[in-house]
Amino acid sequence: MNTEARPIVSTTAELRRSKCDRASFAAQPRLPIRVVLDRVTQAYNIGAMFRLCDAMLAERLVVTGVAVDLTKRNLGQAACGTQHWTPWSQAPSAVEAVLQAKAEGYQIAVVELASNSIAPEAFAPKFPLCLVLGGEFDGVSQEVVDLADAAIEIPMRGMANSLNISTAAAIVLYQMSRRAEPAGA
């Protein structure tokens, strides 16, 4: 007979009780991490990035090169409502978004397999940090890679050469969020 206390899963109501209201949440400091999407066009993937940026308290999500329609069903399903309170903006191109971030003092890191890529745990971020993630088929554009201060890769030990953008972003954003100070702290 097992006498150890078994963990009990929290209910949705219990989880919601621990959250502040949306107005208070909007005033909370966010991590100095901006996420730029380069050539990401699928609504589901954009929605998943809203949800991930919310979970990691990224300061902003920047969607480039595609008009975002928050009413798209796939986007809404993947975002689970986070598209309504995650700070975000659109830019005509990733190059433009990266140049703006550079001008504002951000270190630029692309998540891409490149000749000089390093693993997330080996990367030493300088904040504020701008992470650029590429599209489902073509990855980060060469023009953006050329502007980057660093390239981060997730070692692929299996036969596939890539991960879904939200999976790759989760791995890298989690690593970076552990090293970031909340804004204003």
C-alpha positions as CSV (number, residue, x, y, z in Angstrom):
1,M,0.0,0.0,0.0
2,N,1.4,3.4,-1.1
3,T,1.2,5.9,1.8
4,E,2.7,8.8,0.0
5,A,0.5,11.8,-0.8
6,R,-0.6,11.7,-4.4
7,P,-0.5,14.9,-6.4
8,I,-3.9,16.3,-7.2
9,V,-4.4,18.0,-10.6
10,S,-5.7,21.6,-10.2
11,T,-9.1,22.3,-11.7
12,T,-9.7,25.1,-14.2
13,A,-11.5,27.1,-11.5
14,E,-8.5,26.8,-9.2
15,L,-6.1,27.9,-11.9
16,R,-8.2,30.9,-12.8
17,R,-8.5,32.0,-9.1
18,S,-4.7,32.4,-9.0
19,K,-4.7,34.8,-12.0
20,C,-5.2,38.6,-11.7
21,D,-7.8,40.4,-13.8
22,R,-6.9,41.5,-17.4
23,A,-6.4,45.2,-16.5
24,S,-3.9,44.3,-13.8
25,F,-2.2,41.7,-16.1
26,A,-1.7,44.4,-18.8
27,A,0.2,46.5,-16.2
28,Q,2.6,43.6,-15.2
29,P,6.2,43.9,-16.3
30,R,7.1,41.7,-19.3
31,L,10.4,40.1,-20.2
32,P,12.7,42.1,-22.5
33,I,12.2,39.6,-25.3
34,R,10.7,40.6,-28.7
35,V,9.7,37.7,-31.0
36,V,9.7,38.4,-34.8
37,L,8.0,35.9,-37.2
38,D,9.7,35.8,-40.6
39,R,7.6,34.3,-43.4
40,V,5.2,32.5,-41.0
41,T,1.9,32.4,-42.9
42,Q,-0.2,29.7,-41.4
43,A,-2.9,31.0,-39.0
44,Y,-2.5,28.1,-36.6
45,N,1.2,28.7,-36.2
46,I,0.6,32.5,-35.7
47,G,-2.0,31.7,-33.1
48,A,0.3,29.2,-31.3
49,M,2.9,32.0,-31.1
50,F,0.4,34.3,-29.5
51,R,-0.2,31.7,-26.8
52,L,3.5,31.1,-26.3
53,C,4.4,34.8,-26.1
54,D,1.7,35.1,-23.4
55,A,3.0,32.1,-21.5
56,M,6.5,33.4,-21.5
57,L,5.5,37.1,-20.9
58,A,7.4,38.2,-24.0
59,E,7.2,41.9,-24.4
60,R,5.9,41.8,-28.0
61,L,5.1,39.5,-30.9
62,V,5.8,41.0,-34.4
63,V,4.2,39.3,-37.3
64,T,5.7,40.2,-40.7
65,G,4.8,40.0,-44.3
66,V,1.2,38.7,-43.8
67,A,-2.0,40.4,-42.7
68,V,-3.2,39.0,-39.4
69,D,-6.9,38.2,-39.2
70,L,-7.7,37.6,-35.5
71,T,-11.1,36.2,-36.5
72,K,-9.5,33.3,-38.4
73,R,-10.8,30.1,-36.7
74,N,-7.4,28.3,-36.7
75,L,-5.6,31.3,-35.2
76,G,-8.2,31.7,-32.5
77,Q,-8.2,28.0,-31.6
78,A,-4.4,27.9,-31.3
79,A,-4.2,31.2,-29.4
80,C,-6.9,30.3,-26.9
81,G,-7.8,33.9,-26.4
82,T,-4.3,35.2,-25.9
83,Q,-4.5,37.2,-29.1
84,H,-6.7,39.7,-27.2
85,W,-4.1,40.6,-24.5
86,T,-0.6,39.6,-25.9
87,P,1.1,42.8,-27.1
88,W,1.7,42.5,-30.8
89,S,2.2,44.4,-34.0
90,Q,2.7,43.9,-37.7
91,A,5.6,44.9,-40.0
92,P,5.9,44.8,-43.7
93,S,9.0,42.6,-43.5
94,A,11.2,40.8,-41.0
95,V,14.2,42.9,-42.3
96,E,12.4,46.1,-41.4
97,A,11.4,44.7,-37.9
98,V,14.9,43.5,-37.2
99,L,16.5,46.8,-38.3
100,Q,14.0,48.7,-36.0
101,A,14.9,46.3,-33.1
102,K,18.6,46.8,-33.8
103,A,18.2,50.6,-33.8
104,E,16.4,50.3,-30.4
105,G,19.4,48.4,-28.9
106,Y,18.2,44.8,-29.2
107,Q,20.5,41.9,-29.6
108,I,19.3,39.9,-32.6
109,A,19.2,36.1,-32.5
110,V,17.8,33.9,-35.2
111,V,16.5,30.4,-34.5
112,E,18.0,28.7,-37.6
113,L,20.3,26.0,-38.7
114,A,23.4,27.9,-40.0
115,S,27.1,27.3,-40.2
116,N,27.7,29.3,-37.0
117,S,24.6,28.1,-35.0
118,I,24.9,27.2,-31.3
119,A,22.6,25.3,-29.0
120,P,20.2,27.4,-26.8
121,E,22.0,26.6,-23.6
122,A,25.4,27.8,-25.1
123,F,23.9,31.2,-26.2
124,A,24.7,34.1,-23.9
125,P,21.8,36.5,-24.4
126,K,22.1,40.3,-23.9
127,F,18.8,41.9,-23.1
128,P,16.8,43.4,-24.7
129,L,16.7,40.4,-27.1
130,C,14.9,40.0,-30.4
131,L,14.4,36.4,-31.4
132,V,13.5,35.7,-35.0
133,L,11.8,32.5,-36.1
134,G,11.2,31.4,-39.6
135,G,8.4,30.1,-41.7
136,E,7.3,26.5,-42.0
137,F,9.0,25.8,-45.3
138,D,11.9,28.3,-45.8
139,G,13.0,29.2,-42.3
140,V,14.5,32.6,-41.5
141,S,15.5,34.6,-44.7
142,Q,19.2,34.9,-45.5
143,E,18.8,38.7,-45.3
144,V,17.7,38.5,-41.7
145,V,20.4,35.9,-40.8
146,D,22.9,38.4,-42.2
147,L,21.7,41.0,-39.7
148,A,21.7,38.7,-36.7
149,D,24.2,38.8,-33.9
150,A,23.8,35.1,-33.2
151,A,22.1,32.0,-34.6
152,I,20.6,29.4,-32.3
153,E,19.8,25.9,-33.4
154,I,18.1,23.0,-31.7
155,P,20.1,19.8,-32.3
156,M,18.1,17.4,-34.4
157,R,19.0,13.9,-33.5
158,G,16.4,12.1,-35.5
159,M,15.8,12.0,-39.2
160,A,13.8,15.2,-39.5
161,N,15.7,18.5,-40.0
162,S,13.2,20.8,-38.3
163,L,10.5,21.3,-35.7
164,N,7.2,23.1,-35.9
165,I,7.8,26.8,-35.2
166,S,5.9,26.8,-31.9
167,T,7.9,23.8,-30.6
168,A,11.2,25.4,-31.6
169,A,10.1,28.7,-30.1
170,A,9.0,27.1,-26.9
171,I,12.4,25.5,-26.4
172,V,14.4,28.7,-27.1
173,L,12.0,31.1,-25.3
174,Y,11.9,29.0,-22.2
175,Q,15.7,29.0,-22.1
176,M,15.9,32.8,-22.7
177,S,13.1,33.6,-20.2
178,R,14.9,31.9,-17.4
179,R,17.9,34.3,-18.0
180,A,15.9,37.5,-18.4
181,E,15.0,40.0,-15.8
182,P,11.4,41.3,-15.8
183,A,11.2,44.8,-17.3
184,G,11.7,47.5,-14.7
185,A,13.2,45.1,-12.2
